[in-house]
């Protein structure tokens, strides 16, 4: 198991590698979609699986996220899988469970801690707590503070409590009292449900990234037929491209 300082450093370095700063919330899915040779798949796995990643021998990479998880959990899983592909080293495929911080495998625990630091860098988290929540006071963090932290960094309640307990911002006893009624608590403080619900049904099977780009290149070449091109896209759950499904489009 790596130290927290090492994992925090590695998370910061990967942010820098992706051209991201260390003080702002990160759009992890946009970052992933901008990486060459990386395919991102959303798929409704069983509740025991949060996601998986695969590295092909030719250098292509794939990350699959359980789309039945909440948006906050999906973002944490995405950052977790980035650890396996970009930090861990030589792996071919990893399937990841759904319980944060309690896996018996050292690299899974490393990936959980890395994901937390990647989404909420140490200095950014401490600055947010000090300057935006506590504002010079020495009071303990409240439920409202926890909600505002998870909303700012776009993390699930489980991921947020894992980090706050691990860094001694709150006690385990207090964390255990706020594991339930998550959506009502966010609503009471003026936030929407978006962070706490799964992907909509129409996006629970969806592929973006390198696979789609390669399909388009093949489709525009003489190497495959149009039928094969459409088959490749349908295998990736992209009926919207094949059938040119209409969505409401606004130029603003």
N, C-alpha and C positions, 0 to 999 in steps of 0.2 A: 504494500500500500504506500503510495506516494504521500508526501507531506502536503498540507494545505497550501503552504507558500509556493511549492513547486507547481502544483496544479493551477493556482491563481496566476502564476507567471506564464504557464503554458497557454492558459485561456486568453490572457492579454496578448500574447504573441500571435495567436491565431486571429484574434480581432485585427491586429495591425496588418497581418498578412492579407486579410480580406479588405483592407482599406477602411476599417471602422475605428472610431475613437474609443476611449476607455471611460467616458463619462456619461454616455447616452444609452437609453434603451436601444436594442438592436432588433431589426426585422430579420430574424434568422432564416426565414423561408426565402426572402428576396436574395439574401447573401448566398444561400445554397444554389438557387436557380441561376445565379450569375457565374457559377464555377463551371469551367469547361470539363466535359467528360463525367459530369455528375448528374445522375437521374434521381428524381424525387418522386416517390409513389405514396399515395394515400390509400390505405386498404383497411377494411374492417376485420382485423385479426380478433382472436379470442381475447377475453379480458385478462388473461395471464400474460399477454405479450404487449409491450409498449411499442416495439419497433425492431428493426433489424438493419444490418448493412452488409454489403458484399463488395469486395474488391476483386475485379477480374484480372487475369494475368496480363492482358493488354493495357492495363492502366485505367480502364473505365471503372466507375464507382456507382453504387446504387444505395440509396437510403429509403427504407419503407417505414412509414409512420402509421400507427393504429388510429384510423380516422374516427373510431368510436370514442376515443378519449376526448377530454375537453381541449379547447384551443390552448389553454395554458399548459396542459400536460403535453400536447403535441409539440409545442415549442421547446419544452424541456427535453423531450425525447430526441428532437432534431439535434440539439446541442450535444446531447449524450452520444449520439451516433457520430458526430463530427470528431469527438475524441478518438473513437475507435479507428476512424479512417485517416485522420490527419496527425494524430499524436501518438497513439499506442504503438504503431510500428507494423510489423509483418502480421497481418491477419488476412484471411480469405473471406470468412463469413462469421457474423455474430448475431445471435438472437437474444434480445434483451427482455427481461421480465418487467413487471409493473410496479414493484415495491421499491421506493427510493431509499437508498442508503442502507438497506438490510441484506443485500446479496452476500453470499459467502465468498464470491469470487473477487479478488483484489482489484482486477481491472474494471469490473462492473462498478465497484465502489469509487474507484478513481474517476470513471466516466460520469458518475452522478455528481461528484464534487466539482469536476471540471465544468459540467453543464451549468451548475449554479453560478460559478465564477464567470462563465462566458456570458450568461444572460444579465448578471448583475455583478460587475467588477467590484472588488473590495472597496476601493476609494469612492466609487459612485454610490454604492449602497450606504456607506458610512456618511457621506456628504448629504444624501437625501434624508437620512434619519436625523442627523444633527441640525441641518439648516431648514428643512421643510416640515419636519414633524415635531421634534423636541424644542427647537428654537431657543436654545439656551437653558432649558429646564433640565432637571435630572429625574423626571418621573419615569416609571416603567412604561414600555410600549403597551398600547391598548389594542382592542380589536379593530378600531377604526384605523390605527396606524398600520396594522397588518394588512388590512384591505387596501390601503393606499400604496403600500409597498408592492403588493402583488399586482395591482393595477398599473403602477408606473413601469415596472419591469416586465409585465405581462407573463407572470408565472402562476402556476396552479397553487391552490392553498397548500397541498402536500409539499410541493417544492419550496414554497415560501417558508413554511414552518420548519422544514428540514434545514434550511439555511440559517434562519434566525436562532433556532435552538443550537445548531452547531457552532455558531459564532457568539453564543452567550448573550444575545440580545433579549431573549425571552427564556423562561423556564419551560421544561418539558411538561410540567403540571399545567401551566397556562395553555400551552399548545394543545394539550389533549382536550381542553374545554371548548376549543373553537374549530374542531375538525368537522363539525356538522353545521347544518343550516347556513351553508356557504353563500348561496345565491341570495337568500333574504338579507344576510348581513351586508352584502355588496349593494343591494337595492336601497337599504336604509341610509347608506352614505352617498347616494346619488349616482351610482355606477350601473351600467347595463349588465345583462347576463352573458354577453358575448364570450368572455374569458372562461366561463364555467360550463359551457355546453359543447357537445360534439359537433363535428362538421355536419352541414345539412345533408340529407340523404343523397342528393344529386352530386355531392362532392366527396362521398365516402369511397368512391372508386375513381381515382384520378391520377394522371401522370404528367409531370412537367420536366423540363430540363433537357439533358443531352439526348435522350431517346427520341423525343419529339423532333428535335433539330435534325438528327440523323435521318429520321423518317422523311422529313421534308426534303432533305438533300437527295435521298434516294428517289423520292417521288418526282423530283424535277430532273432526274437523269434518265438515261435509257437502260438502266441496269435492271429495273423491275417494272412489272405491269402496274396499271392503275389499280387493278383488283388486289394485287399483293400489297401495294401501298396502303390501301384502305384496311386490309386485314391487319397489317402491322399497327395501325392506329387503333383499331378496334380492340386488339389485344392489350392496348395500353389504356383502355376505357375512355378513348377520346372520340366518342360518337359526335360530339359537338363540332369537331373539325370535319369528319367524314361527311356528315349530313348538313353541315353549315347551319347548325341550329341557331335560331335567332335569340338574341338577348337584347334587352333594352339598352340602347347606346345613346349617350349624351355627350355632345362636344361642348365643354364649358371651360 
